[in-house]
Amino acid sequence: MADKLRTQQELERLQAKYIGTGHPDTTSWEWKTNIQRDTSASIVGHPPLLGLVALAQNEPTAKVRARLIRSMIQPAGPPPAREGDE
């Protein structure tokens, strides 16, 4: 039982430390947004990967980098309406 409690506490600590890991109240939209932002940031942050994407799209790397950075604003579209909002 102590191992289970310790595991749960460790999970909660990691979720508080790293926003992208989610928590029980994370919506699917928030999860998708985090995944897409992480992917775009990884591609922009690794020049060989950025070059590969640019080559595959037949675009200059600067153009692909700018497009990926702009797409990080709302990668999964606008947030869904909340139940309390009208």
Secondary structure, DSSP 4 states (H G I P E B T S, - for coil): -HHHHHHHHHHHHHHHH-GGG--TT--HHHHHHHHHHHHHHHHHH-HHHHHHHHHHHTS-HHHHHHHHHHHTSSTT-SPPPPSS--
